[in-house]
């Protein structure tokens, strides 16, 4: 009962393994495993390898190892950025969006969102945004690498038609 009272007052709950943390008051979710990290919220959020700052809107950013190595050792990773995506003219009862009034219609609209990211990695890495069909874009994101931190800015409107993911390769 004491633990439940603490959760109700602080809004913070962490899994037994320490890998999942939910903060209902800040409306954030943090999942940190050796081969993946996920941050949901806005503003500034931090994992062990992935840190997001200046997250322009409520969004989810996930970093996933594609070669089954821990993130710090991985040579091929997928970075996913998810903002709101819903039908045009979708209608909810209020701004909390808990009661749907009208599904709206196609096309689906992708909310513009951006984030300044830092990745704690041992070496520089190439960051190639992916088109919505998964094909790599012709240009990579500009990055800087200094003192074990790769820095880059990602944005859902960085490619014509939008982008929800970035391929990271060494």
Backbone as ProteinMPNN parsed JSONL, in Angstrom:
{"seq_chain_A": "XXXXXXXXXXXXXXXXXXXXXXXXXXXXXXXXXXXXXXXXXXXXXXXXXXXXXXXXXXXXXXXXXXXXXXXXXXXXXXXXXXXXXXXXXXXXXXXXXXXXXXXXXXXXXXXXXXXXXXXXXXXXXXXXXXXXXXXXXXXXXXXXXXXXXXXXXXXXXXXXXXXXXXXXXX", "coords_chain_A": {"N_chain_A": [[0.824, -1.198, 0.0], [1.963, 1.207, 0.727], [3.856, 1.551, -1.309], [2.164, 1.828, -3.533], [0.875, 4.195, -2.829], [3.059, 5.924, -3.007], [3.527, 5.841, -5.787], [1.131, 6.941, -6.715], [1.356, 9.529, -5.689], [3.804, 10.533, -6.72], [3.731, 9.82, -9.398], [5.515, 8.24, -10.641], [6.812, 5.189, -11.772], [8.762, 2.256, -11.836], [9.99, -0.591, -13.552], [10.69, -3.94, -12.263], [13.176, -4.75, -13.25], [14.357, -2.374, -13.798], [14.452, -1.386, -16.327], [12.273, -0.164, -17.534], [10.604, 2.845, -17.209], [7.96, 4.775, -16.171], [6.46, 7.9, -16.11], [3.754, 9.313, -15.068], [2.931, 11.863, -14.416], [4.658, 13.648, -15.764], [4.198, 12.657, -18.23], [5.872, 10.803, -19.585], [7.826, 8.142, -20.992], [10.341, 5.763, -20.568], [12.464, 3.438, -21.859], [15.082, 1.295, -21.468], [17.34, -0.89, -22.661], [20.06, -3.215, -23.234], [20.241, -3.467, -26.061], [18.417, -1.742, -27.157], [16.735, 1.416, -26.978], [14.181, 3.585, -25.846], [12.451, 6.595, -25.887], [9.808, 8.536, -24.806], [7.935, 11.463, -24.983], [8.282, 14.975, -24.415], [10.453, 17.859, -24.758], [13.278, 17.422, -22.834], [14.814, 14.31, -22.68], [16.428, 11.363, -21.428], [18.337, 8.432, -22.063], [20.621, 5.693, -21.678], [22.408, 5.525, -23.866], [21.087, 7.037, -25.793], [19.994, 10.361, -26.008], [17.627, 12.909, -25.949], [17.009, 16.248, -26.829], [15.387, 19.433, -26.886], [13.008, 18.442, -27.993], [10.527, 18.952, -30.125], [7.803, 18.473, -29.988], [5.326, 16.297, -28.522], [6.549, 13.103, -28.746], [7.895, 9.933, -29.862], [11.051, 8.499, -29.667], [13.148, 6.051, -30.796], [15.906, 3.856, -30.512], [17.429, 1.225, -32.088], [19.284, -1.749, -32.165], [20.473, -3.294, -35.053], [22.13, -5.367, -35.61], [22.229, -7.157, -33.587], [23.961, -6.556, -31.548], [25.035, -4.934, -28.505], [23.97, -1.517, -28.106], [26.104, 0.365, -27.835], [28.151, -0.964, -29.137], [27.199, -1.598, -31.594], [27.151, -1.657, -35.156], [25.258, -1.091, -36.923], [22.288, 0.479, -36.801], [18.845, 1.329, -36.179], [17.085, 4.27, -36.081], [14.17, 5.548, -34.892], [11.558, 7.863, -35.31], [8.631, 9.002, -34.044], [5.869, 10.927, -34.437], [2.641, 12.449, -34.003], [0.315, 10.843, -36.078], [-2.385, 10.974, -38.055], [-5.648, 10.677, -39.571], [-6.761, 13.142, -41.937], [-8.782, 15.79, -40.794], [-9.7, 14.38, -38.546], [-11.642, 14.105, -35.605], [-11.948, 14.922, -32.22], [-13.549, 14.81, -28.981], [-12.492, 16.561, -27.069], [-9.462, 18.393, -26.187], [-7.899, 16.49, -24.92], [-8.151, 14.21, -26.351], [-9.463, 11.782, -25.9], [-11.973, 10.835, -26.488], [-13.247, 9.837, -29.466], [-14.78, 11.483, -32.128], [-15.092, 11.699, -34.909], [-13.639, 9.79, -37.468], [-12.341, 11.039, -39.556], [-10.641, 11.38, -42.716], [-8.661, 9.976, -45.424], [-5.953, 11.895, -46.82], [-3.47, 10.53, -44.533], [-2.096, 12.507, -42.015], [1.059, 13.662, -41.074], [2.527, 14.797, -38.185], [4.649, 17.574, -37.921], [7.805, 17.329, -36.497], [10.721, 17.657, -34.483], [14.01, 16.937, -33.176], [16.883, 17.366, -31.193], [19.522, 15.278, -31.0], [21.722, 13.283, -28.972], [24.089, 10.77, -29.036], [25.729, 8.399, -27.186], [28.453, 7.066, -28.232], [31.229, 4.975, -29.324], [32.504, 5.723, -31.684], [32.445, 7.715, -34.718], [29.548, 7.951, -36.835], [27.483, 7.27, -39.686], [24.514, 8.905, -40.635], [21.689, 8.226, -42.202], [18.738, 9.4, -43.459], [15.592, 7.725, -43.914], [13.262, 7.178, -46.529], [9.637, 7.088, -46.503], [8.997, 4.61, -47.568], [11.099, 3.071, -46.825], [13.453, 3.207, -48.263], [16.802, 4.445, -48.599], [17.618, 7.922, -48.267], [19.136, 10.297, -50.537], [20.972, 12.0, -49.371], [22.853, 12.274, -46.35], [22.19, 12.973, -42.859], [23.693, 15.852, -41.393], [26.27, 15.42, -39.031], [27.976, 15.695, -35.875], [30.851, 14.635, -34.139], [32.219, 14.297, -31.048], [34.219, 13.863, -28.226], [33.144, 11.294, -27.636], [30.445, 11.583, -28.178], [27.887, 11.556, -30.484], [26.236, 13.909, -32.348], [23.167, 14.999, -33.697], [20.5, 16.399, -35.639], [17.177, 15.488, -36.015], [14.24, 15.285, -38.052], [10.799, 15.059, -38.84], [9.962, 16.2, -41.19], [12.092, 16.262, -42.906], [12.491, 15.063, -45.363], [10.955, 15.021, -48.631], [7.546, 14.298, -48.399], [7.911, 13.187, -45.933], [9.655, 11.649, -43.128], [10.339, 8.934, -41.046], [12.341, 7.489, -39.953], [15.844, 6.676, -39.45], [18.804, 5.386, -40.724], [21.594, 4.217, -39.105], [24.974, 3.823, -39.572], [28.255, 2.363, -39.337]], "CA_chain_A": [[0.0, 0.0, 0.0], [2.867, 2.36, 0.779], [4.437, 1.712, -2.65], [1.099, 2.352, -4.39], [0.693, 5.601, -2.446], [4.192, 6.652, -3.589], [3.278, 5.951, -7.229], [0.036, 7.898, -6.911], [1.788, 10.894, -5.387], [4.901, 10.979, -7.589], [3.453, 9.509, -10.795], [6.676, 7.525, -11.156], [6.894, 3.759, -11.507], [9.852, 1.618, -12.566], [9.887, -2.047, -13.561], [11.612, -4.651, -11.373], [14.505, -4.8, -13.865], [14.862, -1.012, -13.96], [14.526, -1.06, -17.753], [11.1, 0.607, -17.964], [10.182, 3.864, -16.252], [6.806, 5.567, -16.599], [6.158, 9.042, -15.258], [2.429, 9.755, -15.518], [2.788, 13.319, -14.233], [5.376, 14.298, -16.87], [3.766, 11.978, -19.455], [7.068, 10.284, -20.248], [8.147, 6.726, -20.915], [11.754, 5.519, -20.848], [12.812, 2.022, -21.882], [16.511, 1.191, -21.74], [17.895, -2.244, -22.627], [21.368, -3.151, -23.896], [20.155, -3.412, -27.52], [17.393, -0.788, -27.605], [16.304, 2.47, -26.062], [13.002, 4.301, -26.31], [12.098, 7.765, -25.09], [8.546, 9.138, -25.235], [7.6, 12.678, -24.263], [8.76, 16.17, -25.102], [11.474, 18.558, -23.991], [14.559, 16.728, -22.695], [14.714, 12.949, -22.145], [17.726, 10.697, -21.535], [18.583, 7.022, -21.794], [22.061, 5.51, -21.454], [23.088, 5.862, -25.116], [20.278, 8.027, -26.518], [19.451, 11.508, -25.277], [16.909, 13.838, -26.815], [16.809, 17.593, -26.303], [14.591, 20.284, -27.778], [11.994, 17.66, -28.699], [9.608, 20.035, -30.441], [6.426, 18.089, -29.696], [5.237, 14.97, -27.916], [6.992, 12.138, -29.741], [8.67, 8.776, -29.426], [12.296, 8.274, -30.384], [13.667, 4.736, -30.419], [17.169, 3.443, -31.116], [17.393, -0.237, -32.094], [20.414, -2.431, -32.775], [20.072, -4.178, -36.152], [23.088, -6.46, -35.755], [22.136, -7.943, -32.35], [25.009, -6.153, -30.612], [24.63, -3.811, -27.652], [23.984, -0.254, -28.848], [27.424, 1.0, -27.837], [29.039, -1.717, -30.026], [26.513, -1.865, -32.853], [27.623, -0.973, -36.36], [24.079, -0.856, -37.756], [21.158, 0.754, -35.917], [17.707, 2.037, -36.727], [16.568, 5.322, -35.228], [12.789, 5.773, -35.303], [10.945, 9.063, -34.738], [7.188, 8.938, -34.248], [5.017, 12.002, -33.946], [1.238, 12.105, -34.255], [-0.086, 10.594, -37.458], [-3.813, 10.662, -38.039], [-6.376, 11.083, -40.767], [-7.144, 14.543, -42.05], [-10.087, 16.14, -40.219], [-10.117, 13.553, -37.419], [-12.229, 14.996, -34.606], [-12.096, 14.399, -30.867], [-14.462, 15.596, -28.151], [-11.75, 17.651, -26.433], [-8.026, 18.376, -26.494], [-7.277, 15.293, -24.354], [-8.24, 13.205, -27.415], [-9.873, 10.501, -25.328], [-13.229, 10.4, -27.106], [-13.226, 10.084, -30.904], [-16.077, 11.866, -32.683], [-15.093, 11.406, -36.35], [-12.369, 9.22, -37.911], [-11.733, 11.835, -40.607], [-10.473, 10.708, -44.01], [-7.317, 10.041, -45.997], [-4.669, 11.285, -46.478], [-2.999, 10.642, -43.172], [-1.256, 13.685, -41.816], [2.176, 13.441, -40.16], [2.868, 16.017, -37.469], [6.054, 17.981, -37.981], [8.481, 17.235, -35.211], [12.176, 17.595, -34.579], [14.707, 16.713, -31.916], [18.341, 17.387, -31.177], [19.907, 14.036, -30.349], [23.103, 12.932, -28.633], [24.255, 9.334, -28.869], [27.014, 8.06, -26.573], [29.007, 5.992, -29.055], [32.69, 5.019, -29.333], [33.056, 6.196, -32.959], [31.535, 8.455, -35.586], [28.596, 7.092, -37.528], [26.743, 7.939, -40.751], [23.082, 8.949, -40.347], [20.963, 8.367, -43.46], [17.285, 9.338, -43.289], [14.908, 6.796, -44.794], [11.957, 7.571, -47.029], [8.566, 6.328, -45.867], [8.998, 3.235, -48.083], [12.279, 2.397, -46.296], [14.651, 3.406, -49.079], [17.648, 5.518, -48.072], [17.664, 9.199, -48.97], [20.413, 10.517, -51.22], [21.879, 12.739, -48.496], [22.845, 11.925, -44.934], [22.084, 14.092, -41.925], [24.983, 16.305, -40.877], [26.531, 15.016, -37.652], [29.268, 16.034, -35.278], [31.286, 13.631, -33.176], [33.239, 14.86, -30.185], [34.25, 13.318, -26.866], [32.276, 10.132, -27.492], [29.035, 11.919, -28.411], [27.437, 11.88, -31.836], [25.107, 14.847, -32.273], [22.458, 15.237, -34.941], [19.125, 16.882, -35.554], [16.27, 14.733, -36.867], [12.959, 15.961, -38.237], [9.871, 14.285, -39.67], [9.773, 16.871, -42.478], [13.409, 16.416, -43.544], [12.418, 14.545, -46.732], [9.636, 15.22, -49.249], [6.631, 13.239, -48.0], [8.153, 12.861, -44.531], [10.598, 10.608, -42.747], [10.106, 8.433, -39.682], [13.446, 6.668, -39.49], [17.206, 6.99, -39.866], [19.724, 4.263, -40.651], [22.889, 4.609, -38.573], [25.963, 2.8, -39.947], [29.689, 2.675, -39.186]], "C_chain_A": [[0.866, 1.26, 0.0], [3.462, 2.632, -0.597], [3.406, 2.303, -3.601], [0.836, 3.828, -4.083], [1.816, 6.465, -3.021], [3.982, 6.879, -5.087], [2.199, 6.983, -7.495], [0.5, 9.329, -6.665], [2.855, 11.4, -6.354], [4.599, 10.798, -9.071], [4.527, 8.647, -11.421], [6.622, 6.05, -10.763], [7.962, 3.163, -12.417], [9.698, 0.107, -12.451], [10.914, -2.666, -12.62], [13.037, -4.662, -11.922], [15.139, -3.425, -13.997], [14.912, -0.555, -15.406], [13.39, -0.15, -18.224], [10.724, 1.575, -16.853], [9.067, 4.689, -16.876], [6.599, 6.686, -15.6], [4.843, 9.634, -15.75], [2.233, 11.258, -15.34], [3.473, 14.089, -15.359], [4.962, 13.752, -18.23], [4.98, 11.534, -20.273], [7.177, 8.779, -20.038], [9.604, 6.578, -21.329], [11.981, 4.019, -20.765], [14.275, 1.924, -22.306], [16.932, -0.257, -21.554], [19.253, -2.178, -23.318], [21.288, -2.954, -25.415], [19.085, -2.463, -28.044], [17.129, 0.243, -26.516], [15.132, 3.196, -26.689], [12.703, 5.421, -25.335], [10.808, 8.345, -25.651], [8.259, 10.336, -24.351], [7.968, 13.885, -25.088], [9.753, 16.888, -24.205], [12.783, 17.809, -24.011], [14.314, 15.367, -22.047], [16.045, 12.245, -22.359], [17.629, 9.208, -21.238], [20.052, 6.879, -21.445], [22.859, 5.934, -22.678], [22.405, 7.034, -25.798], [19.794, 9.13, -25.588], [18.805, 12.439, -26.28], [16.721, 15.166, -26.117], [16.02, 18.383, -27.331], [13.624, 19.446, -28.616], [10.796, 18.584, -28.884], [8.143, 19.744, -30.126], [6.461, 16.736, -29.002], [5.558, 13.945, -28.997], [7.709, 10.975, -29.081], [9.901, 8.672, -30.302], [12.863, 6.954, -29.867], [14.948, 4.456, -31.187], [17.27, 1.934, -30.959], [18.621, -0.801, -32.789], [19.896, -3.374, -33.855], [21.015, -5.364, -36.319], [23.212, -7.292, -34.477], [23.289, -7.692, -31.385], [24.463, -5.08, -29.685], [24.806, -2.491, -28.411], [25.369, 0.375, -28.926], [28.419, 0.301, -28.766], [28.465, -1.88, -31.432], [27.085, -1.039, -34.001], [26.457, -0.651, -37.294], [22.866, -0.73, -36.835], [20.052, 1.475, -36.682], [17.23, 3.026, -35.676], [15.173, 5.66, -35.749], [12.257, 7.0, -34.572], [9.458, 9.037, -35.069], [6.511, 10.138, -33.606], [3.58, 11.567, -34.23], [1.012, 11.896, -35.748], [-1.547, 10.182, -37.42], [-4.45, 11.166, -39.33], [-6.645, 12.582, -40.762], [-8.558, 14.702, -41.507], [-10.59, 15.17, -39.164], [-10.588, 14.487, -36.308], [-12.394, 14.266, -33.273], [-12.993, 15.328, -30.065], [-13.758, 16.785, -27.504], [-10.259, 17.489, -26.715], [-7.296, 17.18, -25.894], [-7.322, 14.111, -25.315], [-8.602, 11.82, -26.887], [-11.152, 9.964, -25.963], [-13.226, 10.834, -28.565], [-14.64, 10.377, -31.396], [-16.172, 11.451, -34.147], [-13.7, 10.927, -36.751], [-11.65, 10.092, -38.928], [-11.588, 11.013, -41.872], [-9.009, 10.797, -44.443], [-7.143, 11.36, -46.723], [-4.382, 11.375, -44.982], [-2.012, 11.799, -43.1], [-0.198, 13.367, -40.753], [2.54, 14.767, -39.511], [4.354, 16.324, -37.64], [6.633, 17.908, -36.581], [9.971, 17.14, -35.43], [12.753, 17.341, -33.192], [16.203, 16.816, -32.155], [18.771, 16.172, -30.375], [21.394, 13.977, -30.06], [23.124, 11.434, -28.415], [25.651, 9.071, -28.323], [27.564, 6.829, -27.277], [30.528, 6.106, -29.094], [33.302, 5.578, -30.614], [31.982, 6.948, -33.734], [30.668, 7.476, -36.381], [27.887, 7.907, -38.603], [25.255, 7.817, -40.453], [22.322, 9.247, -41.635], [19.46, 8.302, -43.214], [16.677, 8.383, -44.315], [13.58, 7.384, -45.241], [10.895, 6.706, -46.36], [8.485, 4.889, -46.362], [10.245, 2.454, -47.645], [13.548, 2.564, -47.108], [15.47, 4.568, -48.514], [17.547, 6.781, -48.922], [19.044, 9.361, -49.604], [21.439, 11.215, -50.331], [21.745, 12.253, -47.066], [22.625, 13.178, -44.101], [23.487, 14.551, -41.556], [25.107, 15.897, -39.404], [27.835, 15.625, -37.184], [29.585, 14.955, -34.263], [32.43, 14.212, -32.369], [33.099, 14.27, -28.796], [33.252, 12.18, -26.651], [30.793, 10.406, -27.66], [28.808, 12.27, -29.868], [26.22, 12.792, -31.681], [24.51, 15.013, -33.657], [21.062, 15.741, -34.649], [18.305, 16.029, -36.504], [14.946, 15.491, -36.953], [12.073, 15.136, -39.17], [9.663, 14.918, -41.039], [11.093, 17.069, -43.228], [13.441, 15.901, -44.977], [11.05, 14.864, -47.316], [8.726, 14.034, -48.903], [6.813, 12.791, -46.569], [9.171, 11.753, -44.337], [10.34, 10.229, -41.308], [11.291, 7.639, -39.146], [14.773, 7.082, -40.122], [18.041, 5.716, -39.704], [21.082, 4.791, -40.189], [23.883, 3.494, -38.869], [27.375, 3.305, -39.716], [30.431, 2.068, -40.335]], "O_chain_A": [[0.536, 2.252, -0.649], [3.567, 3.785, -1.017], [3.733, 3.185, -4.394], [0.6, 4.617, -4.997], [1.579, 7.587, -3.469], [4.229, 7.972, -5.596], [2.333, 7.807, -8.399], [0.074, 10.245, -7.369], [2.821, 12.56, -6.764], [5.135, 11.522, -9.91], [4.462, 8.348, -12.613], [6.418, 5.704, -9.6], [8.063, 3.505, -13.595], [9.325, -0.413, -11.4], [11.881, -2.015, -12.224], [13.998, -4.591, -11.156], [16.332, -3.319, -14.278], [15.37, 0.553, -15.687], [13.542, 0.561, -19.217], [10.548, 1.179, -15.701], [9.215, 5.231, -17.971], [6.566, 6.455, -14.391], [4.821, 10.372, -16.735], [1.436, 11.86, -16.059], [2.929, 15.076, -15.854], [5.328, 14.31, -19.265], [5.106, 11.834, -21.46], [6.691, 8.227, -19.051], [10.051, 7.18, -22.305], [11.725, 3.399, -19.732], [14.656, 2.41, -23.37], [16.891, -0.792, -20.446], [19.566, -1.161, -23.936], [22.179, -2.336, -25.997], [18.867, -2.388, -29.253], [17.275, -0.017, -25.322], [15.087, 3.399, -27.902], [12.7, 5.226, -24.119], [10.724, 8.619, -26.848], [8.328, 10.247, -23.125], [7.967, 13.832, -26.318], [9.879, 16.561, -23.025], [13.35, 17.577, -25.079], [13.684, 15.28, -20.993], [16.723, 12.494, -23.356], [16.947, 8.778, -20.308], [20.671, 7.83, -20.969], [23.871, 6.623, -22.552], [23.073, 7.925, -26.324], [19.253, 8.861, -24.516], [19.371, 12.723, -27.335], [16.322, 15.214, -24.954], [15.995, 18.033, -28.511], [13.442, 19.706, -29.806], [10.132, 18.954, -27.915], [7.336, 20.666, -30.01], [7.515, 16.106, -28.909], [4.913, 13.922, -30.045], [8.078, 11.027, -27.908], [9.812, 8.746, -31.527], [13.036, 6.765, -28.663], [15.059, 4.782, -32.369], [17.207, 1.414, -29.845], [18.96, -0.371, -33.891], [18.985, -4.164, -33.607], [20.725, -6.276, -37.093], [24.177, -8.037, -34.304], [23.565, -8.513, -30.51], [23.516, -4.382, -30.047], [25.691, -2.371, -29.258], [25.763, 0.869, -29.983], [29.426, 0.898, -29.147], [29.184, -2.262, -32.355], [27.452, 0.124, -33.83], [26.644, -0.014, -38.331], [22.466, -1.69, -36.177], [20.296, 2.136, -37.691], [16.999, 2.661, -34.523], [15.015, 6.018, -36.916], [12.473, 7.161, -33.37], [9.076, 9.049, -36.239], [6.574, 10.334, -32.392], [3.343, 10.434, -34.651], [1.469, 12.688, -36.572], [-1.901, 9.164, -36.824], [-3.872, 11.964, -40.067], [-6.743, 13.204, -39.704], [-9.421, 13.854, -41.733], [-11.792, 15.129, -38.9], [-9.996, 15.545, -36.094], [-12.908, 13.149, -33.214], [-13.177, 16.491, -30.424], [-14.326, 17.872, -27.394], [-9.848, 16.553, -27.402], [-6.179, 16.878, -26.313], [-6.614, 13.123, -25.121], [-8.099, 10.81, -27.378], [-11.38, 8.754, -25.968], [-13.205, 12.026, -28.874], [-15.576, 9.625, -31.121], [-17.192, 10.919, -34.584], [-12.699, 11.565, -36.423], [-10.454, 9.905, -39.148], [-12.331, 10.053, -42.08], [-8.229, 11.583, -43.905], [-8.133, 11.906, -47.211], [-4.969, 12.186, -44.266], [-1.212, 12.024, -44.008], [-0.518, 12.869, -39.673], [2.826, 15.745, -40.202], [5.202, 15.44, -37.516], [6.027, 18.366, -35.611], [10.431, 16.606, -36.44], [12.077, 17.508, -32.177], [16.713, 16.4, -33.195], [18.425, 16.047, -29.2], [22.213, 14.536, -30.789], [22.285, 10.889, -27.699], [26.644, 9.474, -28.929], [27.192, 5.698, -26.963], [31.071, 7.197, -28.92], [34.495, 5.881, -30.64], [30.788, 6.839, -33.454], [31.032, 6.315, -36.565], [27.71, 9.115, -38.443], [24.785, 6.749, -40.062], [22.31, 10.385, -42.106], [18.95, 7.259, -42.803], [17.175, 8.249, -45.432], [12.862, 8.003, -44.456], [11.219, 5.705, -45.722], [7.959, 4.028, -45.656], [10.426, 1.305, -48.047], [14.613, 2.11, -46.69], [14.916, 5.547, -48.016], [17.408, 6.711, -50.144], [19.992, 8.658, -49.254], [22.643, 11.04, -50.519], [20.662, 11.869, -46.625], [22.841, 14.296, -44.567], [24.386, 13.721, -41.419], [24.154, 16.02, -38.635], [28.684, 16.018, -37.985], [28.689, 14.424, -33.606], [33.472, 14.575, -32.914], [31.997, 14.186, -28.253], [32.595, 12.11, -25.612], [29.965, 9.559, -27.324], [29.453, 13.164, -30.416], [25.282, 12.462, -30.955], [25.222, 15.149, -34.652], [20.517, 15.537, -33.564], [18.677, 15.856, -37.664], [14.583, 16.239, -36.046], [12.546, 14.585, -40.164], [9.227, 14.234, -41.966], [11.195, 17.944, -44.088], [14.337, 16.27, -45.736], [10.076, 14.969, -46.57], [9.116, 12.883, -49.102], [5.96, 12.084, -46.032], [9.5, 11.017, -45.267], [10.146, 11.091, -40.451], [11.255, 7.166, -38.01], [14.819, 7.735, -41.164], [17.985, 5.056, -38.666], [21.649, 5.695, -40.803], [23.671, 2.349, -38.47], [27.667, 4.491, -39.872], [31.652, 2.199, -40.421]]}, "name": "protein", "num_of_chains": 1, "seq": "XXXXXXXXXXXXXXXXXXXXXXXXXXXXXXXXXXXXXXXXXXXXXXXXXXXXXXXXXXXXXXXXXXXXXXXXXXXXXXXXXXXXXXXXXXXXXXXXXXXXXXXXXXXXXXXXXXXXXXXXXXXXXXXXXXXXXXXXXXXXXXXXXXXXXXXXXXXXXXXXXXXXXXXXXX"}
